[in-house]
Amino acid sequence: MQTRSLTEKLSVSSQFTLHDLTAAAHQGIRSIINNRPDGEASDQPTSAEIEAAGAALGLGYRHIPVVPGQIHDKDIANFSTALAELEAPIIAFCRTGTRSASLWVLSAAAEVASSDLLSTARAAGYDLNTLKPRLDARRQAATHSSGRPRAAAQRHDVVVVGGGAAGLATAASLLRRRPGLDIAVVEPADRHFYQPGWTLVGCGVFSANATMRPMASIMPKGVRWQRIAAEAFEPERNRIVLADGTRLAYRVLVAAPGLKLDWGAIPGLEEALGKNGVTSNYRFDLAPYTWELVQKLGRGTALFTQPPMPIKCAGAPQKAMYLSCDHWRRAGRLGAIDVEFHIAGGVLFGSRSMYRPSCATLSATGSI
């Protein structure tokens, strides 16, 4: 299996084996698209075998068989539908990956310039220049009679940037009060994570998967979901620019893109996370490791840290400590564990009117 990335959501690969499915699942892949007809080679697993093995691993699956050199419009349409409906990250495969890459460029031709698509494919190792006439034709067919692409400027009453809890709650609340509002939500992700739940994943109350939902299942009904990232703001013109160049004009803008954590700001942290007893509840894949460490610790020192603002939730590091200590207390191990809480700021709760510790480190042994 040779996997090559085309977008953040899609990679293409040569022939998958059943063993490759397990490796892909462990790497975080959520769905598989099979573009190879059954029976092309004697050593090729059947579609039914791949689907069954993938289902056992929790992977989504779609079979869109394409004969080499015979990609039809319905194949392109089915591929586009699969990309929209399947949970990402997605791997599409055929014998070498060329058919899968071809389906991708053809499915995106209406929205992305042919030169950009071919350049992306070339960077991934696929020379698809022979498809250029067909790409241009699909691009032309997707334009209005005026000659402008469909990705022309759009107007909305409200534009919400960000499909997290804040953005979706705001959109839903506005629609409850004003059902006729024209609201666009700009969010490229196809999965929604309830991040406050990750603290509870770290103490064994929730499973990580319980905090994740398909974005389509929680997008408020009545909004226009723009499944692409915001690229720039133009406040002087009351509009934003999307990654494909489309401009969205608004009467009201709600900016709720969330925070991007800079793990690299602490030298060595990125390399240490997820092993050697170093974890964080601020990441979906690490919160289960927190619970694993809490369960295994019988004695020694437990260090909890709270970085300075701005952070996603100032209470999360404290809750991690309190809940961990509660587990150790109930297990009769708290007395053997030295618990230290290290605060980067000067106050514990973010307000100087509340309790202020006399030092930057709070230490408690068997008493929390």
PyMOL commands that set and color helices and strands:
alter all, ss='L'
color gray80, all
select helices_A, chain A and resi 18-26+47-56+73-85+98-108+114-123+129-141+165-177+195-201+208-211+215-218+235-237+263-265+269-272+287-296+316-330+334-336
alter helices_A, ss='H'
color red, helices_A
select strands_A, chain A and resi 3-5+10-13+31-34+60-63+90-93+154-161+183-186+191-193+212-214+224-226+230-234+239-242+247-255+300-306+337-343+361-365
alter strands_A, ss='S'
color yellow, strands_A
deselect
rebuild
show_as cartoon
